[in-house]
Amino acid sequence: MSTTQEAFRNAMRCFATGVTIVTVDDRGQVHGMTANAFTSVSLDPMLVLVCVDRKAQTHAHLQTRQRFGINMLSEHQRSISEHYADEERDRKNAEQLTGARFDRTDHGTPVLEAALAYLECRLMSEQDAGDHTIFIAEVEDVVIRGGRPLLFFQSSYWTIGGEVE
Ligand SMILES: Cc1cc2nc3c(=O)[nH]c(=O)nc-3n(C[C@H](O)[C@H](O)[C@H](O)COP(=O)(O)O)c2cc1C
């Protein structure tokens, strides 16, 4: 090995991403987790993946429910991202603390209101990957609302400044 975990982390901080909240039902309660290790995988069939730390509570919830939402955050939803990334968060008062409001799909999957877009996903397969698991899921439904995205770059939140000509 000629590199270190610190160098790897610093390199990954150079990669700007959007920010999502993974939402999953937990016995009638909304469980959410901030995630940026998310990408589309295939168009036919429509597949996405999200990488989840094996220690995250979300990990077990995805395995139990098999169905979850990916909510792409808007530039106005930074406090929601911070809340659902905080391991010590007050899980009962998310709506009051952050303004996050949730609807439910016909399948009972929680949907974050005012996100740029939402994907309803059904778990298809899992792949162990070091201290994370890669969850690959089929996209069953999409809702697009539009707006400007929340971005994550160099461990800070950003929004789009303008299109590169
Ligand atoms: C911008 C950002 C992106 C994150 N992306 C991921 C991710 O893709 N996968 C992951 O497992 N944790 C990710 N995290 C960390 C989790 O959000 C955090 O550990 C959370 O508290 C886990 O919640 P849970 O234990 O309720 O599942 C991210 C945190 C931030 C701030």
The ligand as an SDF file (V2000), in Angstrom:
LIG
                    3D

 31 33  0  0  0  0  0  0  0  0999 V2000
  -22.8180   14.5500    3.1470 C   0  0  0  0  0  0  0  0  0  0  0  0
  -22.8390   13.2210    3.8480 C   0  0  0  0  0  0  0  0  0  0  0  0
  -22.9260   12.0610    3.0920 C   0  0  0  0  0  0  0  0  0  0  0  0
  -22.9640   10.8030    3.7290 C   0  0  0  0  0  0  0  0  0  0  0  0
  -23.0520    9.6910    2.9300 N   0  0  0  0  0  0  0  0  0  0  0  0
  -23.1190    8.4690    3.5120 C   0  0  0  0  0  0  0  0  0  0  0  0
  -23.2560    7.3160    2.6830 C   0  0  0  0  0  0  0  0  0  0  0  0
  -23.3390    7.3900    1.4590 O   0  0  0  0  0  0  0  0  0  0  0  0
  -23.3130    6.1020    3.3080 N   0  0  0  0  0  0  0  0  0  0  0  0
  -23.2440    5.9740    4.6730 C   0  0  0  0  0  0  0  0  0  0  0  0
  -23.3040    4.8410    5.1770 O   0  0  0  0  0  0  0  0  0  0  0  0
  -23.1270    7.0670    5.4800 N   0  0  0  0  0  0  0  0  0  0  0  0
  -23.0900    8.3050    4.9310 C   0  0  0  0  0  0  0  0  0  0  0  0
  -22.9920    9.4300    5.7210 N   0  0  0  0  0  0  0  0  0  0  0  0
  -22.9880    9.2630    7.1770 C   0  0  0  0  0  0  0  0  0  0  0  0
  -24.4020    8.9530    7.7420 C   0  0  0  0  0  0  0  0  0  0  0  0
  -25.3410    9.9230    7.2950 O   0  0  0  0  0  0  0  0  0  0  0  0
  -24.3940    8.9500    9.2930 C   0  0  0  0  0  0  0  0  0  0  0  0
  -23.4480    8.0090    9.7580 O   0  0  0  0  0  0  0  0  0  0  0  0
  -25.7670    8.6640    9.8940 C   0  0  0  0  0  0  0  0  0  0  0  0
  -25.7640    9.0920   11.2480 O   0  0  0  0  0  0  0  0  0  0  0  0
  -26.1690    7.1940    9.8700 C   0  0  0  0  0  0  0  0  0  0  0  0
  -27.4810    7.1050   10.3810 O   0  0  0  0  0  0  0  0  0  0  0  0
  -28.1440    5.7320   10.8660 P   0  0  0  0  0  0  0  0  0  0  0  0
  -27.2220    5.1020   11.8770 O   0  0  0  0  0  0  0  0  0  0  0  0
  -29.4640    6.1530   11.4360 O   0  0  0  0  0  0  0  0  0  0  0  0
  -28.3280    4.8730    9.6570 O   0  0  0  0  0  0  0  0  0  0  0  0
  -22.9250   10.7030    5.1270 C   0  0  0  0  0  0  0  0  0  0  0  0
  -22.8260   11.8820    5.8810 C   0  0  0  0  0  0  0  0  0  0  0  0
  -22.7780   13.1160    5.2460 C   0  0  0  0  0  0  0  0  0  0  0  0
  -22.6790   14.3760    6.0810 C   0  0  0  0  0  0  0  0  0  0  0  0
  1  2  1  0
  2  3  1  0
  2 30  2  0
  3  4  2  0
  4  5  1  0
  4 28  1  0
  5  6  2  0
  6  7  1  0
  6 13  1  0
  7  8  2  0
  7  9  1  0
  9 10  1  0
 10 11  2  0
 10 12  1  0
 12 13  2  0
 13 14  1  0
 14 15  1  0
 14 28  1  0
 15 16  1  0
 16 17  1  0
 16 18  1  0
 18 19  1  0
 18 20  1  0
 20 21  1  0
 20 22  1  0
 22 23  1  0
 23 24  1  0
 24 25  2  0
 24 26  1  0
 24 27  1  0
 28 29  2  0
 29 30  1  0
 30 31  1  0
M  END
$$$$
